[in-house]
């Protein structure tokens, strides 16, 4: 039986094709020129075309093994969202970006899907948004799309979810949260053990009913002695 992430890949590919086709069709709604906040965009209905400004929080393609694209995280002063693109635009954290796209759902995760590369305007480099320190139990809908930081003990040791990546769970006493490590990040989990305290920084995401933190590189996981 195919895994949930395999099914996700097939469904997402179909969803992406439908979205980009509808956006490219002559009858599609014209992309708005008025820029709104990401927080406001997140409260609009799926299918709405929006334009937002923000700062990239993740490298493009860092989560390709589970998101099945080369998108990136985008955040402004109050909220964040995942921008889905099939091609690598070589976006790096700290880059200011303006994006026009259609709001869509990817297995519980709200994403923004630009119709073409022209709908992603890369601007100059700025300051990277600092991660928000939250309790492990607080990772959820209110943090989705943002860069977060959690500290806790490993309660479930790393397990393979290849070819997508690896996962483990940590808890600061308030409740467990899943950490999902994509293969593109190059993170080696060999040194992690049950009971170790770790500090994890990453994108606050969701897959089905599970909220998770997705670190971006080896620097995003630190063992605290």
N, C-alpha and C positions, 0 to 999 in steps of 0.2 A: 504493500500500500504506500502510495506517495506521501511524503511528510507534508506538514502544514506549510513549511517554507517552500517546498517544491510547488505545491498547489498555488501558493502566493505568487511565485515567479510567473506561472502560466497566466493566472488571472490578471496580474499587474501588467503583463505585456499586452494583453487584450485591452485592458482599461486605457493604457497609455496610447495605443493606436487609435482608439475611439475618440479620446480627448483631443489629440493633436489633429485628427482628421476633421472633427467638428469645428475646431478653432480655425482651421485653414479654409473651410468651406465658405463660399460667397455669402451664405445666409447667416454666418456666425456673427455674434454680437461684437461690435468694434471694441478694441481694447481701450479702456478709459485712460484719460490723461491725468486725472486727479489722483494724487498720491494719498493713500490713507495709511493709518498705523497698522502694524501687524496684528495688534490686539483687536482692532475693529474688524479686520479681515477675517480673523478666526471666528468671529460671531456671525458671519454671513452664511447664507445657504450654500451647500455644495453646488458646484456648477457656475457660481458667480465668478466673473472675470474681474480681477483687482490689480492695482499697481501699488507696490510697497517699496520702501527704502529700508536698508538694513546693513549690518556688518556681518560678513561670513564668519561662522564659528567653527566650521569643520572643513577640511580639505575636500575638494570635489572627488568623488569616487571612493572615499574612505570606508563607506558602508556598502559597497557594491555587492558583496557576497550575500547580503540579506535584503537589501533594498532593490537589487537588480537594475541599478542605473549608476550614473556618475554624478549624482546630485550633491547638494551641500546644505548645511544648516545656515539659516539667516536669522538675525536677531536685531531688534531695535531696543530702545530703552526699557520697554515693558513686556515684550512678548517675543516669541520665536516661531519659526516654521521651517519645514523641510522643502527645499526646491528640487524638483525632480527633472533631470535632464539625461538623455541617452548618451550624449557626447561629453567628453571631458573638456570643460572650459578653463581648466587649470586655476580654479579659484582656491585661494589660501586664506586661512584665518586672518582677520584684520582688514580684508579687502571690502571697501564700500561697494554695494551693489544695488541697482534698481531693477526690480523684476515685475513684469506683467504676465499674469497667468491665470489659469482656472483652478479654483479650489476643488480638491477631490479627496476621497478617502482611500487609504491603502491599508486595509486590514486593521482599522482602528486609528491609524496615524493620519492626521490631517496634513495634506501636502499641497504644494502649489506647482502647477504644471504649465510652464511657458510653451507657447505654440512653436517657437523657433529660437535659435540662438540669438536672433536680433532682439528678442524680448528680454534678454538678460544684459543689462548695461553695466560693465565692470568699470568702476571708477578708481580713484586713488586709494592707496593704503591708509588705514586709520588705526585707531587703537582697538585691540581685541576686547570684546566685552568680558568682564571678569565673571567667572562662574559663580552661581548662586549656591551658597552652602545650605543644604536642606537635610532634614532627617530622612533616614532610609524609607520610612513609612510615608513621607510627604511626596515622594516621586509619583506623579500621577497626572491627571488632566490639567491641573493648574500649572504644572511645570513643563508640560509637553512642548517641544520645540526649542526649549531654552538650553543653555549650557549650565550644567549643575555640578555640584561636588558633594560627595557623600563619604562618610567615614564609619566603618563598622567592622565587626569580626566576620570572617568567612564561616558561614553556617552550612553551606553545601559546596563541596570541592569542585574545581573545574571539571566539566565533562565535555566530550566532543559533540558538536552538532554539525560536523562537516558534511558537505563542502561549504557550509555557510559560516561556520566559526565555532566558538566555544562559549560556554556560559557557566557562571557560578553565582552564588547568592551571598549577600552580606546583610548584617543586621546591627543597628546601633542600640538595640533594646526596644525600639518603637515598632519594629516590623521589618520583615525581609524585603529586599529589592533585588531583582535580577540584573546582573551585569552581563551584557552580551558583547563578545569580542569578535569583530569581523576579521577575516583572514588578511585583508588588505592592510591592516594596521601594523602588521609585523610584531605584535605583542606576544611575548613568550610567557606563558603561564606556568612553566615547569616548577618555579620556585614557590608557588602558592600552596598553602596547606590549611586544613581546617583549624579554626581558632585564631589564625593570624589576623591582626588588625591592618586594614588597608584603606588608603585614601584614594578614591576614584573620581576622576573628572571626566565628564563626557556629555554627549547629547542626550537629552531626556526624550525617549521615544516610547513607542507602543507597538506590540504585535499581538493581534487578537485581544484577549482580556488582560494580557500581561504588560505592565509598565516596566521599562528597563532603562538602564544607563549604558550608552555606547561610547566607550573611550575611543580616542582618535589616533593615539600613538603610544609607544612604550612609556613616554613621560607622563601619561595620564593615570598610571597605576603605581602607587608607592606603598611599600610595606612599612608600617609604623612599628618601631621596636620600643 
